[in-house]
Amino acid sequence: MANRLLPEWHPQDAVQLTWPAPDSDWAPLLERIEATLEAMVVAITRYQAVVISVPLPAIRTHLKWRFHCLGVAEERLQFVVALSDDTWTRDHGPIGVEHEGQPRLLDYVFTGWGGKFAAARDNTLTRRLADTGLYGCPVESRQWVLEGGAIETDGAGTLLTTEACLLNPNRNPSLERLDIEAWLGADLGIERVLWLKNGHLEGDDTDSHVDTLARFCDPQTIAYVQCTDEDDPHYPGLSAMEAELKAFRRADGTPYRLVPLPLPHPCYDPIDGHRLPATYANFLILNGAVLVPSYGDAADRWALEALGEVFPERDIIPIDCLSVIRQHGSLHCLTMQLPAGTLSSMRSVERQGDTT
């Protein structure tokens, strides 16, 4: 029996985060990104647990004290000391599937988005965390390169992705489209793939991860980034992507319910002036809430209202992500959900990973 890739709205045990090291690329923005991560943890722990890998024991000690001061229940936090290269847990974290009714985690190869950045520690992080006993289900290694931000599923055998990422020769150069579809079927139970040919955000390092562009909200609904300004450089590509989404059909032949999300006004890096990949599609679904990136933009309200209509039974919580996009990601990129049954029941606030 094949695995089944679990959708993000499947019940979750926890959300996993990777805390930045003081000497990482976040160093010039460390206080700001830590404030953002703290806000995320406070919000998430209202609904479920958070697992945080930290680079140093001293940071674990500080964060335990800090979250106690912020009123976070101790039983909602688990820490593991383990070095990493960066904070993008969506792409180096494990991918949750179901096999014969039981959860398991798949550990794919992570190469820093096709070799763009150092990733040796990130690539081994899932295995090192597994070795501490953090996970309470099987963790299986895979030989293919795959990042969690590159794939979206309806939970019923359909995958949404982009050609620019999954067909990029910097990931799995020996594989053609049919080869990739075959291993997606074998590993993740995917029966059909919806390939987006268009769509890209300036400043994106991931080769057009789908979680920056279009997201399944339920088996019938896709929320996507819409550009209505014909003078914006994104207009041609995002308009073409919108047309593709309108042409897609569900497995039963019916069209999807499409929910447009606004494109924020351009955000630029204050150092060199390049455009940053601000997107509302990078939201995170929790057991009882949806965390939504905000950018201090008038469009924030429209995005929150649109997603509130899509998720009427979940709280809609904005998280300021102006600091996050400075490193070319956003809220969803920082996180990986751990489906129900994947987290060990053991208390693990003192877990120590391999820090070499």
C-alpha positions as CSV (number, residue, x, y, z in Angstrom):
1,M,0.0,0.0,0.0
2,A,1.4,3.4,-1.0
3,N,2.0,6.3,1.4
4,R,-0.5,9.2,1.4
5,L,0.9,12.7,1.6
6,L,-1.1,14.4,4.3
7,P,-2.5,17.9,3.7
8,E,-1.7,20.7,6.0
9,W,-5.2,20.7,7.5
10,H,-4.7,17.2,8.8
11,P,-4.6,17.1,12.6
12,Q,-1.2,18.1,13.9
13,D,0.9,17.3,17.0
14,A,3.2,20.3,16.6
15,V,4.9,22.8,14.4
16,Q,8.7,22.5,14.1
17,L,11.0,25.5,13.9
18,T,14.8,26.0,13.5
19,W,16.2,28.8,15.6
20,P,18.9,31.0,14.0
21,A,22.5,30.9,15.3
22,P,24.0,34.3,16.3
23,D,26.6,34.0,13.5
24,S,24.1,33.0,10.8
25,D,22.9,35.0,7.8
26,W,20.4,36.5,10.3
27,A,23.1,38.2,12.4
28,P,22.3,41.8,11.2
29,L,18.6,41.2,11.9
30,L,18.9,38.7,14.8
31,E,16.8,40.7,17.3
32,R,14.1,41.3,14.7
33,I,13.8,37.7,13.5
34,E,13.8,36.4,17.0
35,A,10.9,38.7,17.9
36,T,9.0,37.3,14.9
37,L,9.7,33.8,15.9
38,E,8.7,34.5,19.4
39,A,5.4,35.9,18.1
40,M,4.9,32.8,16.1
41,V,5.6,30.5,19.0
42,V,3.2,32.4,21.3
43,A,0.5,32.1,18.7
44,I,1.0,28.5,17.8
45,T,1.2,27.2,21.4
46,R,-2.4,28.5,21.9
47,Y,-3.4,25.5,19.7
48,Q,-0.7,22.9,19.8
49,A,2.9,22.2,20.6
50,V,6.1,23.7,19.1
51,V,9.3,21.8,18.6
52,I,12.4,24.1,18.3
53,S,15.9,23.0,17.3
54,V,18.4,25.5,18.8
55,P,22.1,25.7,18.0
56,L,23.4,26.1,21.5
57,P,22.4,25.0,25.1
58,A,22.6,28.6,26.2
59,I,20.0,29.6,23.6
60,R,17.7,26.8,24.8
61,T,18.1,28.1,28.4
62,H,17.3,31.6,27.4
63,L,14.3,30.6,25.3
64,K,12.8,28.5,28.1
65,W,13.0,31.6,30.4
66,R,11.8,33.9,27.7
67,F,8.7,31.9,26.8
68,H,7.9,31.4,30.5
69,C,7.9,35.2,30.8
70,L,5.6,35.3,27.7
71,G,3.1,32.9,29.4
72,V,3.7,29.9,27.1
73,A,2.9,26.6,28.9
74,E,6.1,24.6,29.4
75,E,4.4,21.4,28.2
76,R,3.7,23.0,24.8
77,L,7.5,23.4,24.1
78,Q,10.1,20.9,23.2
79,F,13.7,21.8,22.5
80,V,16.6,20.0,20.8
81,V,20.1,21.3,20.6
82,A,21.4,20.7,17.1
83,L,23.4,22.9,14.7
84,S,21.9,24.0,11.4
85,D,22.8,26.2,8.5
86,D,19.6,28.2,8.3
87,T,16.0,28.5,9.6
88,W,13.9,27.3,6.7
89,T,12.3,24.3,8.3
90,R,9.7,23.9,5.5
91,D,12.5,22.8,3.2
92,H,14.9,20.9,5.4
93,G,12.2,19.4,7.8
94,P,10.5,16.0,7.4
95,I,7.5,15.5,5.2
96,G,4.5,13.8,6.9
97,V,2.7,10.9,5.2
98,E,0.3,8.1,6.2
99,H,1.0,4.4,5.6
100,E,-1.7,1.9,6.3
101,G,-3.4,4.3,8.7
102,Q,-0.2,5.1,10.6
103,P,2.0,8.2,10.3
104,R,5.6,8.3,9.2
105,L,8.1,11.0,8.3
106,L,10.1,11.1,5.1
107,D,13.6,12.7,5.1
108,Y,14.5,14.0,1.6
109,V,17.8,15.4,0.4
110,F,18.1,19.1,0.9
111,T,20.8,20.9,-1.2
112,G,20.2,24.6,-0.4
113,W,17.7,25.1,-3.3
114,G,19.9,23.5,-5.9
115,G,23.3,24.3,-4.4
116,K,22.8,28.0,-3.9
117,F,23.6,28.0,-0.2
118,A,25.4,25.8,2.3
119,A,23.1,23.0,3.5
120,A,25.2,20.1,4.9
121,R,23.9,20.6,8.4
122,D,20.4,21.2,7.3
123,N,20.4,18.1,5.2
124,T,21.2,15.9,8.2
125,L,19.1,17.7,10.8
126,T,16.0,15.5,10.5
127,R,18.1,12.3,11.1
128,R,19.9,13.9,14.0
129,L,16.6,14.9,15.6
130,A,15.3,11.4,15.0
131,D,18.3,10.0,16.8
132,T,17.3,11.9,19.9
133,G,14.0,10.1,20.1
134,L,12.0,13.3,19.2
135,Y,9.8,11.6,16.7
136,G,7.4,8.9,17.7
137,C,7.0,7.3,14.3
138,P,9.3,5.8,11.6
139,V,11.6,8.3,9.8
140,E,12.6,7.1,6.4
141,S,15.4,8.5,4.3
142,R,14.9,9.2,0.6
143,Q,17.5,9.6,-2.1
144,W,15.7,12.4,-4.1
145,V,16.0,16.1,-3.6
146,L,12.7,17.6,-2.5
147,E,11.7,20.6,-0.4
148,G,8.4,20.9,1.5
149,G,7.7,24.4,0.1
150,A,7.7,22.9,-3.5
151,I,4.6,20.8,-3.0
152,E,0.9,21.2,-2.1
153,T,-1.6,18.4,-1.8
154,D,-5.4,18.1,-1.5
155,G,-4.8,15.0,0.6
156,A,-6.6,12.8,-2.0
157,G,-3.9,12.1,-4.5
158,T,-3.5,15.5,-6.3
159,L,-0.3,17.4,-6.1
160,L,0.2,21.1,-7.1
161,T,3.7,22.2,-7.9
162,T,5.7,24.3,-10.4
163,E,7.8,23.2,-13.3
164,A,10.4,25.8,-12.5
165,C,11.3,24.0,-9.3
166,L,10.6,20.3,-9.6
167,L,11.8,20.1,-13.2
168,N,14.8,22.2,-12.5
169,P,18.1,20.3,-13.4
170,N,19.6,21.7,-10.2
171,R,17.5,19.3,-8.2
172,N,17.3,15.9,-9.7
173,P,19.1,16.2,-13.1
174,S,18.8,12.5,-14.0
175,L,15.0,12.6,-13.8
176,E,12.5,13.6,-16.5
177,R,8.9,14.7,-15.8
178,L,7.5,11.2,-16.0
179,D,10.2,9.9,-13.6
180,I,9.4,12.6,-11.1
181,E,5.7,11.8,-11.3
182,A,6.5,8.1,-10.8
183,W,8.5,8.6,-7.6
184,L,5.9,11.1,-6.3
185,G,3.4,8.4,-6.8
186,A,5.5,5.7,-5.1
187,D,6.6,7.9,-2.1
188,L,3.6,10.2,-1.6
189,G,0.7,8.4,-3.1
190,I,0.3,11.1,-5.8
191,E,-2.1,10.0,-8.6
192,R,-2.0,13.2,-10.6
193,V,0.2,16.3,-10.7
194,L,-1.0,19.8,-11.6
195,W,2.0,21.5,-13.1
196,L,2.2,25.3,-13.0
197,K,4.3,26.7,-15.9
198,N,4.0,30.3,-14.8
199,G,4.5,32.3,-11.6
200,H,7.5,33.7,-9.9
201,L,8.2,36.4,-7.3
202,E,11.2,38.7,-7.5
203,G,13.7,38.0,-4.8
204,D,12.7,34.3,-4.5
205,D,15.7,32.0,-4.2
206,T,13.7,28.7,-4.4
207,D,13.0,28.6,-8.1
208,S,9.3,29.3,-7.6
209,H,8.2,27.2,-4.7
210,V,4.5,26.8,-4.9
211,D,3.9,27.8,-1.3
212,T,4.8,31.4,-2.4
213,L,2.2,31.3,-5.2
214,A,-0.8,29.0,-4.8
215,R,-2.0,26.9,-1.9
216,F,-4.7,24.2,-1.3
217,C,-7.0,25.3,1.6
218,D,-9.2,22.2,1.3
219,P,-9.8,19.6,-1.5
220,Q,-11.9,22.1,-3.5
221,T,-10.2,25.4,-2.8
222,I,-6.9,27.0,-4.0
223,A,-5.8,30.4,-2.7
224,Y,-3.4,32.2,-5.0
225,V,-1.5,35.4,-5.5
226,Q,-3.2,37.7,-8.0
227,C,-1.5,40.8,-9.5
228,T,-3.9,43.4,-10.9
229,D,-1.3,46.2,-11.6
230,E,-0.4,46.0,-15.3
231,D,2.7,48.0,-14.6
232,D,4.1,45.6,-12.0
233,P,6.8,43.2,-13.4
234,H,4.9,40.3,-11.9
235,Y,1.7,41.0,-13.9
236,P,2.4,38.8,-17.0
237,G,3.6,35.7,-15.1
238,L,1.0,35.9,-12.3
239,S,-1.8,36.5,-14.8
240,A,-0.7,33.5,-16.8
241,M,-0.6,31.4,-13.6
242,E,-4.2,32.6,-12.8
243,A,-5.3,31.4,-16.2
244,E,-3.7,28.0,-15.6
245,L,-5.5,27.7,-12.2
246,K,-8.8,28.5,-13.9
247,A,-8.2,25.7,-16.4
248,F,-7.3,23.1,-13.8
249,R,-9.9,20.6,-12.8
250,R,-10.5,18.4,-9.8
251,A,-10.3,14.6,-10.2
252,D,-14.1,14.5,-10.8
253,G,-13.8,17.1,-13.6
254,T,-15.2,20.1,-11.7
255,P,-13.3,23.4,-11.5
256,Y,-11.6,24.5,-8.3
257,R,-12.9,27.3,-6.1
258,L,-10.2,29.9,-6.6
259,V,-9.6,32.6,-4.0
260,P,-7.3,35.5,-5.1
261,L,-5.0,37.0,-2.6
262,P,-3.6,40.5,-3.2
263,L,0.0,41.2,-4.0
264,P,1.4,43.6,-1.4
265,H,2.9,46.9,-2.6
266,P,6.6,46.3,-3.5
267,C,8.9,45.8,-0.6
268,Y,12.6,46.5,-1.2
269,D,15.8,45.6,0.7
270,P,17.0,48.7,2.5
271,I,20.7,47.9,1.7
272,D,20.8,47.3,-2.0
273,G,17.3,48.0,-3.1
274,H,16.3,44.7,-4.6
275,R,12.7,43.7,-4.4
276,L,11.7,41.2,-1.7
277,P,9.3,38.3,-2.2
278,A,6.4,39.4,0.0
279,T,3.4,37.1,-0.4
280,Y,0.2,36.3,1.5
281,A,0.2,32.7,0.1
282,N,2.8,31.8,2.6
283,F,0.3,31.2,5.4
284,L,0.4,28.4,7.9
285,I,-2.6,26.2,8.8
286,L,-2.8,25.0,12.4
287,N,-5.3,22.8,14.2
288,G,-7.5,25.8,15.1
289,A,-6.0,28.8,13.4
290,V,-4.3,30.1,10.3
291,L,-1.2,32.3,10.7
292,V,-1.0,34.9,7.9
293,P,2.0,37.0,6.9
294,S,1.5,40.7,7.2
295,Y,3.8,43.5,5.8
296,G,2.4,46.8,7.2
297,D,0.5,47.2,3.9
298,A,-3.1,48.2,3.2
299,A,-3.4,44.8,1.4
300,D,-2.9,43.0,4.7
301,R,-6.5,43.5,5.6
302,W,-7.8,42.2,2.3
303,A,-5.7,39.1,2.6
304,L,-6.9,38.4,6.2
305,E,-10.5,38.9,5.1
306,A,-10.1,36.6,2.1
307,L,-8.6,33.8,4.2
308,G,-11.1,34.3,6.9
309,E,-13.8,33.4,4.4
310,V,-11.9,30.3,3.4
311,F,-11.3,29.2,7.0
312,P,-14.4,30.2,8.9
313,E,-13.9,27.8,11.7
314,R,-10.3,28.8,12.3
315,D,-8.9,31.9,14.0
316,I,-7.0,34.2,11.5
317,I,-3.8,35.6,13.1
318,P,-1.5,38.1,11.4
319,I,2.2,37.8,11.9
320,D,4.5,40.7,11.0
321,C,6.9,39.2,8.4
322,L,8.8,42.3,7.2
323,S,11.9,40.9,8.9
324,V,11.5,37.4,7.4
325,I,11.4,38.6,3.8
326,R,14.7,40.3,4.2
327,Q,16.2,36.8,3.9
328,H,13.8,36.0,0.9
329,G,11.3,33.8,2.7
330,S,8.1,34.2,4.8
331,L,6.1,32.6,7.5
332,H,5.3,29.2,6.0
333,C,8.9,28.8,4.9
334,L,10.0,29.0,8.6
335,T,7.8,26.1,9.7
336,M,7.0,22.4,9.2
337,Q,3.9,20.8,10.7
338,L,4.2,17.4,12.4
339,P,1.0,15.4,11.8
340,A,-0.8,13.8,14.6
341,G,1.1,10.7,15.9
342,T,4.5,11.8,14.6
343,L,5.9,13.4,17.8
344,S,7.2,11.3,20.7
345,S,5.1,11.4,23.9
346,M,8.3,11.7,25.9
347,R,9.0,15.1,27.5
348,S,12.1,16.4,25.7
349,V,12.9,19.9,26.8
350,E,16.5,18.7,27.5
351,R,17.1,16.7,24.4
352,Q,20.6,17.0,23.1
353,G,21.3,16.3,19.4
354,D,24.6,15.8,17.7
355,T,26.0,19.3,17.4
356,T,28.9,18.5,15.2
